Amino acid sequence: MSQSHAVEAPDVRMADRVRSALSWLAASWIAWEFGYYLQYKLPGHEGSVHLFTILSTWLGTPGGEAPFRLFVAGMEIIAAILVLIPRTRVPGAAFSLGVMSGAIFFHVVSPLGIDPYEDGGVLFKEAVFTWAMAAFLLVLHRDQALALLRRFRPA
């Protein structure tokens, strides 16, 4: 073994450890963010009901706000679980990216607005940051993400 290989191995291991730590941090943020807001969505907290009423009225969602709110909560539970399991982290990140893309879209184009609670847009900023963490995971694990895309591409 040459001298250069002996020097490269510790650097590679360190890079892998840093990459793994960053992956866990991003995944933990996403899971925490989705999990935190379940306390408002699942029991039908007044603020959550208000936001989903605005959206369901605007969209004409059958059944009103509750099915829409609970559907979103269910998607967030699935995304949080998937992103925490290393084997399903990439699909979980992709799913999280989709969920957050929907949240950002509705904040921007619907009557909900970017600052529905008049608190400086905290909810919107958290959605954007969570979207960024999901995108970061996909970049960090780009080989797996590209393999997943190739697997499901149309024939």
C-alpha angles and dihedrals in degrees: 000000000000124000093251093059092053090054095045097053097067090045091052092048091049091050090050091051092049091047091049092049092049090048091052092047093051093044091048091052092051093047092046093049094050092042094049094056093049088080087067101036102044101050093036101250112201094248094049092047089050093052095045091046089058090049097043092048091049092047097037091234111192111245095020129254102328099070090044093047093046092046090054090047090052092051090049092051091052093047092048092052095045094049093052095055109080093216092054098033095108096050087043091052091048091049091047090050089054094047092049092045087058092049092049091046093053093046090052103041106026131073086259091084131193095283107036094155094043090236099123094280097291093159092050093046091051090050091052092047092048089049089051091050090052091049089047090054090051091051092044090052095033094142091058092041092052091046089052091050092049090049093056101035117124115265 
